[in-house]
Amino acid sequence: MLKIVRAGMHATLQDGGRFGLRQYGVSQCGALDGPSLQIANLLVGNDPNAAALEITLGQCTVEFTEDHWFALTGAGCDATLDGRAVWTGWRLLARAGQCLTLKLPRRGMRSYLALAGGFDVPEVMGSRSTDVKVGVGGFEGRLLCDGDVLPVNPSPRHFREARGVKQLLWGNRIRALPGPEYHEFSHAAKEAFWRTPWQLSPQSNRMGYRLHGHVLERTTERDLLSHGLLPGVVQVPPGGQPIVLMNDAQTTGGYPRIACVIDADRYNLAQLRLGEPIHFVQCSIEEALQARAERRVTLNNWHGGLTMKIDLNADLGEGCSNDALLMPLISSANIACGFHAGDAVTMRESVRLALAHGVAIGAHPGFADRENFGRTAMHLPPETIYAQTLYQIGALAAIAHAEGARLAHVKPHGMLYNQAAKDAALADAIARAVKDLDPTLLLVGLAGSALIAAGERLGLSTREEVFADRGYLADGSLVPRSQPGAMIEDDDEAVSRTLSMVLEGRVRSRDGAWATVNAQTVCLHGDGAHALAFARRLREAFDARQIQVCA
């Protein structure tokens, strides 16, 4: 829950808007500064257009009744959380009982407060936006008041750290297209519209921005039939002072339309203060479309940068029948290099399959133990381990090169992997082999293991791994396969444990204690009976939580 201690002059719940209903007289509504809304939501893992608080001119205080991740974007309001400064454009954690206070912004007009999980208010005609003039949407269809308590959905995401992004800058140069009745205005009116500054009138609101400046005169007195209207249209009523229609504007009207503000610049208007000068800049349709495309690229880049990512890898080329079905579901393939399983032919087939699906190719070297699938403990000299590892990686690297690909990572197999997790000398031998062959390769190892430490000592990039289908001990190591609880056979349990590791950085160990893990990649054993089911369920779970699977 979020309690409104002080609502300020104008605070409502707004989302991306209400679309497709203008023919029924339903206004668009929604956040006036769309990019700020989207950035706030992306920071806390929500849908970009989820409902958030739109707070006009600050002077608002809210109390968090539970622990919540939140993000504040838009106008800077010298915000504080229990007296400590809060930056706009950052994701932060508020504890139960803490109060977030926004002062009058020094620059800008509107701030956006998003909470992880989003606000639990009814959807009305496809949107949760507040339409105050009709009294629908948002929280009871009205402005927020002191004492209101807003329900919040539980968040499917758990963040480990604060995160910030650079917000879009806003300005007072607003690009616009000539409107349908542009030709009816005098030359002097056209010159005045484009070349002189306008000021925002105190009579402005979410329906329209009234501007003060030159009187715009028409060269005709003909009456117009009512026509459709959209946010951004600039109407000129009989008094000659233009009005820029905003999100809550009516859907039809009869005033002449001298111009239309382009989509890419409308958010600037949302942040302009009363009395600030506004300069309209004429542009072409081609320029307007290009500006919209550039804005989409910018927001998509933000989305990509803020979306949680996880690598999903599987051990392939080991003679199992699941390889072709698993490949579309994973982002990295660990290909057996001939010692514990596979041969030159299977390596080549696996490389080709990975290439066809855009999956990162990695070497999966193991002990020379085909009889027991590389799972027999061996105590070999470090230099032997070095040579055998180098030999196996080199063989796969040569095949990948011949197919026009290159290796991305190395992950030891079976008992070699397990021993390297605890044996520093063995781990060092593997890491040296990787570095000597190609220092750009990622070294994959058990989270928190000696192998990861060895790779970091030698300057290699490392990737810490967790397992969807393996049990854990309290120290973060895997339950040996010979012991009860080594394998997780239940799909629901595997998904739940994996999400806990990825989102919370911890996993329930066999004895019931929490073990801390750093999940950078999740392994599915390709030879497991449930590998395919695990992969499908995990992808569904990741997609539902906006977690991107990528190498």
C-alpha positions as CSV (number, residue, x, y, z in Angstrom):
1,M,0.0,0.0,0.0
2,L,1.0,3.6,-0.6
3,K,-0.5,6.2,1.7
4,I,-1.0,9.8,0.4
5,V,0.0,12.0,3.3
6,R,-0.1,15.2,1.3
7,A,-1.5,15.1,-2.2
8,G,-0.3,18.5,-3.5
9,M,-2.2,20.6,-6.0
10,H,-2.8,18.0,-8.7
11,A,-1.9,14.3,-8.4
12,T,-3.5,11.5,-10.3
13,L,-2.8,8.0,-11.5
14,Q,-1.9,7.9,-15.2
15,D,-0.7,5.2,-17.5
16,G,0.1,5.2,-21.2
17,G,-3.4,6.3,-22.1
18,R,-6.8,5.2,-23.4
19,F,-6.7,4.5,-27.1
20,G,-9.1,3.4,-29.9
21,L,-12.2,5.0,-28.4
22,R,-12.2,8.6,-29.7
23,Q,-15.1,7.8,-32.0
24,Y,-17.2,7.3,-28.9
25,G,-16.1,10.6,-27.4
26,V,-13.6,9.1,-25.0
27,S,-10.5,11.2,-24.4
28,Q,-7.0,9.7,-24.5
29,C,-5.8,10.9,-21.0
30,G,-2.6,9.2,-19.8
31,A,0.7,10.7,-18.7
32,L,1.5,14.1,-20.3
33,D,5.3,13.2,-20.2
34,G,5.2,9.8,-21.7
35,P,9.0,9.2,-21.7
36,S,9.3,10.0,-18.0
37,L,6.4,7.5,-17.2
38,Q,8.1,4.8,-19.3
39,I,11.5,5.3,-17.7
40,A,10.1,5.2,-14.2
41,N,8.3,1.9,-14.9
42,L,11.3,0.3,-16.7
43,L,13.5,1.1,-13.7
44,V,11.2,-0.9,-11.4
45,G,10.5,-3.7,-13.8
46,N,7.0,-2.8,-14.8
47,D,5.4,-2.6,-18.2
48,P,6.6,0.7,-19.7
49,N,3.0,2.1,-19.8
50,A,1.8,0.9,-16.4
51,A,0.0,3.3,-14.1
52,A,2.1,5.6,-12.0
53,L,1.5,8.8,-10.0
54,E,1.6,12.0,-12.0
55,I,2.4,14.8,-9.6
56,T,2.1,18.4,-10.8
57,L,4.4,20.9,-9.1
58,G,5.5,18.6,-6.3
59,Q,4.5,19.5,-2.8
60,C,3.5,15.9,-2.2
61,T,4.3,13.4,0.5
62,V,3.6,9.7,0.4
63,E,4.2,6.9,3.0
64,F,5.3,3.4,2.1
65,T,3.3,1.0,4.3
66,E,5.5,-1.9,3.1
67,D,9.0,-2.3,1.6
68,H,8.8,-1.2,-2.0
69,W,11.2,-0.5,-4.8
70,F,10.3,2.8,-6.4
71,A,11.5,5.2,-9.1
72,L,10.9,9.0,-9.4
73,T,11.4,10.7,-12.8
74,G,10.5,13.9,-14.5
75,A,10.7,17.2,-12.7
76,G,13.3,17.4,-10.0
77,C,11.6,18.2,-6.7
78,D,14.4,18.1,-4.2
79,A,12.8,14.8,-3.1
80,T,13.8,13.2,0.2
81,L,13.2,9.8,1.7
82,D,13.0,10.3,5.5
83,G,15.2,13.4,5.0
84,R,17.8,11.8,2.7
85,A,18.1,13.2,-0.8
86,V,16.5,11.1,-3.6
87,W,17.7,11.6,-7.2
88,T,15.3,11.6,-10.1
89,G,15.9,8.8,-12.6
90,W,16.9,6.2,-10.0
91,R,15.4,3.0,-8.7
92,L,15.6,2.9,-4.9
93,L,14.3,0.8,-2.0
94,A,11.9,2.4,0.5
95,R,11.3,0.5,3.8
96,A,7.9,0.2,5.5
97,G,7.1,3.4,7.3
98,Q,9.4,5.7,5.3
99,C,8.1,8.9,3.7
100,L,9.0,10.3,0.3
101,T,8.6,14.1,0.2
102,L,8.6,16.2,-3.0
103,K,9.1,19.9,-2.8
104,L,8.3,22.5,-5.4
105,P,10.4,21.7,-8.5
106,R,13.1,24.2,-9.4
107,R,12.7,23.1,-13.1
108,G,10.0,21.2,-14.8
109,M,6.3,20.7,-14.0
110,R,5.5,17.1,-13.5
111,S,7.1,14.2,-11.7
112,Y,6.2,10.5,-12.0
113,L,6.4,8.0,-9.2
114,A,6.3,4.3,-10.1
115,L,6.3,1.3,-7.7
116,A,7.5,-2.2,-8.6
117,G,4.4,-4.3,-9.3
118,G,2.3,-1.3,-10.3
119,F,-0.9,0.1,-8.7
120,D,-3.8,-2.2,-8.2
121,V,-6.7,-0.1,-9.6
122,P,-9.4,-1.2,-12.0
123,E,-8.9,-1.0,-15.7
124,V,-11.6,1.1,-17.3
125,M,-12.0,1.0,-21.1
126,G,-8.5,-0.5,-21.5
127,S,-6.6,1.9,-19.3
128,R,-6.0,2.8,-15.6
129,S,-5.6,6.5,-16.4
130,T,-7.7,9.1,-14.5
131,D,-10.2,11.1,-16.6
132,V,-11.2,13.7,-14.0
133,K,-13.7,15.5,-16.2
134,V,-15.7,12.2,-16.6
135,G,-14.8,10.7,-13.3
136,V,-13.5,7.4,-14.4
137,G,-10.2,5.5,-14.1
138,G,-7.3,5.9,-11.7
139,F,-8.3,6.0,-8.0
140,E,-12.0,6.4,-7.8
141,G,-12.0,8.6,-11.0
142,R,-10.7,11.7,-9.2
143,L,-7.7,13.7,-8.0
144,L,-5.8,12.1,-5.1
145,C,-6.5,13.5,-1.7
146,D,-4.7,13.5,1.6
147,G,-5.3,10.2,3.4
148,D,-5.9,8.1,0.3
149,V,-4.4,4.6,0.5
150,L,-3.5,3.2,-2.9
151,P,-3.3,-0.6,-3.3
152,V,-0.1,-1.9,-4.9
153,N,0.4,-5.2,-6.8
154,P,3.1,-7.6,-5.5
155,S,6.2,-7.3,-7.6
156,P,7.4,-10.3,-9.5
157,R,10.9,-8.8,-9.5
158,H,13.4,-8.5,-6.6
159,F,16.2,-6.0,-7.2
160,R,19.6,-6.3,-5.6
161,E,20.8,-2.7,-6.0
162,A,19.8,0.8,-6.8
163,R,20.0,1.8,-10.5
164,G,19.9,5.1,-12.3
165,V,19.6,6.3,-15.9
166,K,20.0,9.6,-17.6
167,Q,16.6,11.1,-18.3
168,L,15.5,12.8,-21.5
169,L,16.2,16.5,-21.6
170,W,13.3,18.8,-22.3
171,G,13.3,22.2,-24.0
172,N,11.1,25.0,-25.2
173,R,11.7,24.6,-29.0
174,I,8.6,22.6,-30.1
175,R,8.5,21.1,-33.6
176,A,5.1,21.3,-35.3
177,L,3.4,20.6,-38.7
178,P,1.2,23.1,-40.4
179,G,-2.5,22.3,-39.6
180,P,-5.4,21.7,-42.0
181,E,-6.5,25.3,-41.8
182,Y,-3.0,26.8,-41.9
183,H,-3.7,28.4,-45.3
184,E,-6.6,30.4,-43.9
185,F,-4.3,32.5,-41.6
186,S,-2.7,35.7,-42.7
187,H,0.9,35.9,-43.6
188,A,1.5,38.0,-40.5
189,A,-0.2,35.3,-38.3
190,K,1.9,32.6,-39.8
191,E,5.1,34.6,-39.2
192,A,4.1,35.4,-35.7
193,F,3.3,31.7,-34.9
194,W,6.7,30.5,-36.0
195,R,8.9,33.4,-35.2
196,T,7.7,34.9,-31.9
197,P,7.8,33.4,-28.4
198,W,4.6,32.3,-26.7
199,Q,3.9,32.0,-23.0
200,L,1.9,29.4,-21.1
201,S,-1.2,30.9,-19.6
202,P,-2.4,30.2,-16.0
203,Q,-5.6,29.0,-17.6
204,S,-3.9,25.9,-18.9
205,N,-4.6,22.4,-17.7
206,R,-4.5,18.8,-18.9
207,M,-7.2,19.5,-21.5
208,G,-5.3,22.3,-23.2
209,Y,-2.5,24.8,-23.0
210,R,-3.6,28.4,-23.6
211,L,-0.8,30.5,-25.0
212,H,-0.3,34.3,-24.7
213,G,1.2,36.2,-27.6
214,H,0.3,37.8,-30.9
215,V,-3.3,37.6,-32.0
216,L,-3.5,35.2,-34.9
217,E,-6.0,36.4,-37.6
218,R,-7.6,34.5,-40.4
219,T,-8.2,35.7,-43.9
220,T,-11.7,34.2,-44.0
221,E,-14.7,34.2,-41.7
222,R,-16.1,30.9,-43.0
223,D,-17.6,28.6,-40.4
224,L,-16.0,25.1,-40.0
225,L,-17.8,21.9,-39.5
226,S,-16.8,19.9,-36.4
227,H,-13.8,17.7,-37.0
228,G,-11.8,15.1,-35.1
229,L,-9.1,16.3,-32.7
230,L,-6.0,14.7,-31.2
231,P,-3.5,15.8,-28.5
232,G,-1.0,18.1,-30.1
233,V,-3.4,20.0,-32.4
234,V,-3.1,23.8,-32.1
235,Q,-6.5,25.4,-32.3
236,V,-7.2,29.2,-32.7
237,P,-10.5,30.3,-31.1
238,P,-12.1,33.6,-32.1
239,G,-9.9,35.6,-29.7
240,G,-6.9,34.7,-31.8
241,Q,-4.8,33.2,-28.9
242,P,-3.9,29.6,-29.7
243,I,-4.6,26.5,-27.6
244,V,-2.4,23.4,-27.7
245,L,-4.7,20.4,-27.0
246,M,-3.3,18.0,-24.4
247,N,-4.2,14.5,-23.4
248,D,-7.5,15.2,-21.7
249,A,-8.8,17.2,-24.6
250,Q,-12.2,16.7,-26.2
251,T,-12.4,14.5,-29.3
252,T,-14.1,16.9,-31.7
253,G,-14.2,20.7,-32.2
254,G,-14.8,23.4,-34.7
255,Y,-12.0,26.0,-34.2
256,P,-9.4,26.3,-37.1
257,R,-6.2,24.3,-36.6
258,I,-3.1,26.3,-37.4
259,A,-0.6,23.5,-36.5
260,C,0.0,20.2,-34.8
261,V,2.8,19.5,-32.4
262,I,4.7,16.3,-33.4
263,D,4.5,13.3,-31.2
264,A,8.2,13.3,-30.4
265,D,8.1,16.8,-28.9
266,R,4.8,16.8,-27.0
267,Y,6.4,15.6,-23.8
268,N,8.4,18.9,-23.7
269,L,5.1,20.8,-23.2
270,A,4.3,18.7,-20.1
271,Q,7.4,20.1,-18.3
272,L,7.1,23.8,-19.3
273,R,6.3,26.2,-16.5
274,L,3.8,29.1,-16.5
275,G,5.4,32.1,-18.1
276,E,8.2,30.2,-19.8
277,P,8.7,31.1,-23.5
278,I,7.7,28.5,-26.1
279,H,9.1,28.6,-29.7
280,F,7.4,26.6,-32.4
281,V,9.6,25.3,-35.2
282,Q,8.1,24.3,-38.5
283,C,9.0,20.8,-39.7
284,S,8.0,18.4,-42.5
285,I,6.1,15.1,-42.2
286,E,9.3,13.3,-43.0
287,E,11.1,15.1,-40.2
288,A,8.3,14.3,-37.8
289,L,8.4,10.6,-38.7
290,Q,12.2,10.5,-38.3
291,A,11.9,12.2,-34.9
292,R,9.4,9.6,-33.8
293,A,11.6,6.8,-35.0
294,E,14.6,8.2,-33.2
295,R,12.5,8.6,-30.0
296,R,11.5,4.9,-30.2
297,V,15.1,3.8,-30.7
298,T,16.0,5.8,-27.6
299,L,13.3,4.3,-25.5
300,N,14.0,0.8,-26.8
301,N,17.7,1.3,-25.8
302,W,16.6,2.3,-22.3
303,H,14.3,-0.7,-22.2
304,G,17.2,-3.0,-23.3
305,G,19.5,-1.4,-20.8
306,L,17.1,-1.7,-17.9
307,T,15.7,-5.1,-18.7
308,M,17.1,-7.8,-16.4
309,K,19.1,-10.3,-18.4
310,I,20.2,-13.9,-17.7
311,D,22.1,-16.5,-19.7
312,L,20.5,-19.9,-20.0
313,N,23.0,-22.6,-21.0
314,A,22.8,-26.4,-21.6
315,D,25.4,-29.1,-22.1
316,L,25.0,-30.4,-25.6
317,G,26.7,-32.8,-28.1
318,E,26.7,-35.6,-25.5
319,G,24.6,-38.0,-27.5
320,C,21.2,-37.0,-26.1
321,S,18.0,-36.7,-28.2
322,N,17.0,-33.2,-26.8
323,D,19.7,-31.1,-28.5
324,A,17.7,-29.8,-31.5
325,L,14.6,-29.1,-29.3
326,L,16.7,-27.4,-26.5
327,M,18.7,-25.1,-28.8
328,P,15.9,-22.6,-29.6
329,L,15.2,-22.2,-25.8
330,I,18.8,-21.5,-24.6
331,S,21.3,-18.7,-25.2
332,S,24.6,-20.6,-24.7
333,A,25.6,-24.2,-25.7
334,N,28.4,-26.0,-23.9
335,I,29.6,-28.5,-26.5
336,A,31.3,-31.8,-25.4
337,C,34.8,-31.9,-26.8
338,G,35.5,-35.6,-27.1
339,F,36.9,-36.7,-23.7
340,H,33.8,-37.5,-21.7
341,A,31.4,-37.6,-24.7
342,G,31.2,-36.5,-28.3
343,D,33.6,-36.6,-31.2
344,A,34.6,-34.4,-34.1
345,V,31.4,-35.2,-36.0
346,T,29.1,-34.3,-33.0
347,M,31.1,-31.2,-32.3
348,R,30.6,-30.0,-35.9
349,E,26.9,-30.8,-35.8
350,S,26.5,-29.0,-32.5
351,V,28.3,-25.9,-33.8
352,R,26.2,-25.8,-36.9
353,L,23.0,-26.2,-34.8
354,A,24.1,-23.4,-32.5
355,L,24.9,-21.1,-35.4
356,A,21.5,-21.7,-36.9
357,H,19.8,-20.6,-33.7
358,G,22.1,-17.7,-32.8
359,V,23.3,-19.5,-29.7
360,A,26.7,-18.7,-28.1
361,I,29.2,-21.6,-28.6
362,G,31.2,-22.8,-25.7
363,A,33.7,-25.6,-25.0
364,H,32.8,-28.2,-22.5
365,P,36.1,-30.0,-21.6
366,G,36.1,-32.9,-19.2
367,F,38.2,-35.7,-17.8
368,A,39.1,-38.6,-20.2
369,D,36.4,-40.8,-18.7
370,R,33.9,-41.9,-21.4
371,E,32.9,-45.0,-19.4
372,N,31.5,-42.9,-16.5
373,F,30.6,-39.8,-18.5
374,G,33.4,-37.7,-16.9
375,R,32.0,-38.1,-13.4
376,T,34.8,-40.1,-11.9
377,A,37.1,-38.2,-9.6
378,M,40.7,-38.0,-10.9
379,H,43.7,-36.5,-9.3
380,L,46.0,-35.5,-12.1
381,P,49.0,-33.1,-12.1
382,P,48.0,-29.5,-12.9
383,E,50.1,-29.6,-16.1
384,T,48.2,-32.6,-17.3
385,I,44.9,-30.8,-16.6
386,Y,46.3,-27.7,-18.5
387,A,47.3,-29.8,-21.5
388,Q,44.1,-31.8,-21.7
389,T,41.9,-28.6,-21.3
390,L,43.9,-26.8,-24.0
391,Y,43.6,-29.8,-26.3
392,Q,39.9,-30.0,-26.0
393,I,39.2,-26.3,-26.3
394,G,41.5,-26.0,-29.3
395,A,39.8,-28.9,-31.1
396,L,36.4,-27.2,-30.8
397,A,37.8,-23.8,-31.6
398,A,39.2,-25.2,-34.9
399,I,35.9,-26.7,-35.9
400,A,34.1,-23.5,-35.0
401,H,36.5,-21.5,-37.1
402,A,36.0,-23.7,-40.1
403,E,32.3,-23.1,-39.8
404,G,32.7,-19.4,-39.7
405,A,32.1,-19.1,-35.9
406,R,34.2,-18.5,-32.8
407,L,34.0,-19.7,-29.2
408,A,32.4,-17.5,-26.6
409,H,33.1,-19.3,-23.4
410,V,34.6,-22.4,-21.7
411,K,32.8,-24.4,-19.0
412,P,34.4,-27.6,-17.6
413,H,32.3,-30.7,-17.3
414,G,31.3,-33.1,-14.5
415,M,33.9,-34.0,-12.0
416,L,36.5,-31.6,-13.6
417,Y,34.0,-28.8,-12.9
418,N,33.3,-30.0,-9.3
419,Q,36.9,-30.5,-8.4
420,A,37.9,-27.1,-9.9
421,A,35.2,-25.5,-7.7
422,K,37.3,-26.3,-4.6
423,D,40.9,-27.2,-5.8
424,A,42.7,-23.9,-6.4
425,A,45.7,-25.6,-8.3
426,L,43.3,-27.4,-10.7
427,A,41.3,-24.3,-11.2
428,D,44.4,-22.3,-12.0
429,A,45.5,-24.9,-14.6
430,I,42.1,-24.6,-16.4
431,A,42.1,-20.8,-16.3
432,R,45.7,-20.7,-17.7
433,A,44.7,-23.0,-20.6
434,V,41.8,-20.7,-21.4
435,K,43.9,-17.6,-21.2
436,D,46.7,-19.0,-23.3
437,L,44.4,-20.1,-26.0
438,D,42.1,-17.0,-26.1
439,P,42.1,-14.4,-23.3
440,T,38.7,-13.1,-24.6
441,L,36.9,-16.3,-23.7
442,L,34.5,-16.2,-20.8
443,L,35.3,-18.8,-18.0
444,V,32.1,-20.3,-16.6
445,G,32.1,-21.8,-13.1
446,L,30.1,-22.5,-10.0
447,A,29.1,-19.2,-8.3
448,G,31.6,-18.3,-5.7
449,S,34.0,-21.2,-6.6
450,A,37.8,-21.4,-6.8
451,L,37.4,-21.6,-10.6
452,I,35.8,-18.2,-10.7
453,A,38.5,-16.8,-8.4
454,A,41.3,-18.3,-10.6
455,G,39.8,-16.7,-13.7
456,E,39.6,-13.3,-12.0
457,R,43.2,-13.6,-10.8
458,L,44.4,-14.1,-14.4
459,G,42.3,-11.3,-15.7
460,L,39.7,-13.4,-17.5
461,S,36.0,-12.4,-17.8
462,T,34.0,-14.9,-15.7
463,R,30.4,-15.9,-15.5
464,E,29.0,-17.4,-12.3
465,E,26.7,-20.3,-12.8
466,V,23.7,-21.7,-10.9
467,F,21.8,-24.9,-11.7
468,A,18.0,-25.2,-12.2
469,D,18.0,-29.0,-11.6
470,R,20.6,-29.5,-8.8
471,G,20.4,-29.4,-5.1
472,Y,22.6,-27.1,-3.0
473,L,24.5,-27.4,0.3
474,A,24.6,-24.6,2.8
475,D,28.1,-23.4,1.6
476,G,26.7,-22.9,-2.0
477,S,28.3,-26.0,-3.4
478,L,26.3,-28.7,-5.2
479,V,24.9,-31.8,-3.5
480,P,27.0,-34.7,-4.8
481,R,25.1,-36.9,-7.3
482,S,25.6,-39.9,-5.0
483,Q,23.6,-38.3,-2.2
484,P,19.9,-37.7,-1.8
485,G,18.6,-34.4,-3.0
486,A,21.2,-34.0,-5.7
487,M,18.7,-33.7,-8.5
488,I,15.5,-31.6,-8.7
489,E,12.9,-33.6,-10.6
490,D,9.8,-31.5,-10.0
491,D,9.3,-28.7,-12.6
492,D,7.5,-26.3,-10.2
493,E,10.3,-26.6,-7.6
494,A,13.0,-26.1,-10.3
495,V,11.3,-23.0,-11.6
496,S,10.8,-21.6,-8.1
497,R,14.4,-22.2,-7.0
498,T,15.8,-20.8,-10.2
499,L,13.8,-17.6,-9.8
500,S,14.9,-17.3,-6.3
501,M,18.5,-17.5,-7.4
502,V,18.2,-15.1,-10.3
503,L,16.0,-12.5,-8.6
504,E,17.1,-12.7,-5.0
505,G,20.6,-14.2,-5.2
506,R,19.9,-17.0,-2.8
507,V,18.7,-20.7,-2.8
508,R,17.3,-23.0,-0.2
509,S,19.9,-25.6,0.7
510,R,19.3,-29.2,1.4
511,D,19.3,-28.6,5.2
512,G,16.8,-25.7,4.9
513,A,19.2,-22.8,5.2
514,W,19.6,-20.1,2.6
515,A,22.8,-20.2,0.5
516,T,24.0,-17.1,-1.2
517,V,24.7,-17.3,-5.0
518,N,25.4,-14.9,-7.8
519,A,23.3,-16.1,-10.7
520,Q,24.8,-14.8,-14.0
521,T,24.0,-17.9,-16.0
522,V,21.6,-20.8,-15.4
523,C,22.5,-24.4,-16.4
524,L,20.1,-27.0,-17.6
525,H,21.7,-30.4,-18.0
526,G,21.0,-31.5,-21.6
527,D,21.2,-35.1,-20.5
528,G,18.5,-34.8,-17.9
529,A,15.1,-36.4,-18.4
530,H,13.4,-33.1,-17.5
531,A,15.8,-30.8,-19.4
532,L,13.3,-29.9,-22.1
533,A,10.4,-29.3,-19.7
534,F,12.7,-27.2,-17.4
535,A,13.8,-25.1,-20.3
536,R,10.2,-24.4,-21.5
537,R,8.9,-23.6,-18.0
538,L,11.9,-21.4,-17.2
539,R,11.5,-19.4,-20.5
540,E,7.8,-18.9,-19.6
541,A,8.7,-17.8,-16.1
542,F,11.4,-15.4,-17.3
543,D,9.2,-13.9,-20.0
544,A,6.4,-13.3,-17.5
545,R,8.9,-11.3,-15.3
546,Q,10.4,-9.4,-18.3
547,I,13.7,-11.2,-17.8
548,Q,15.6,-11.4,-21.1
549,V,17.4,-14.6,-21.9
550,C,20.6,-13.8,-23.8
551,A,24.3,-14.8,-23.8
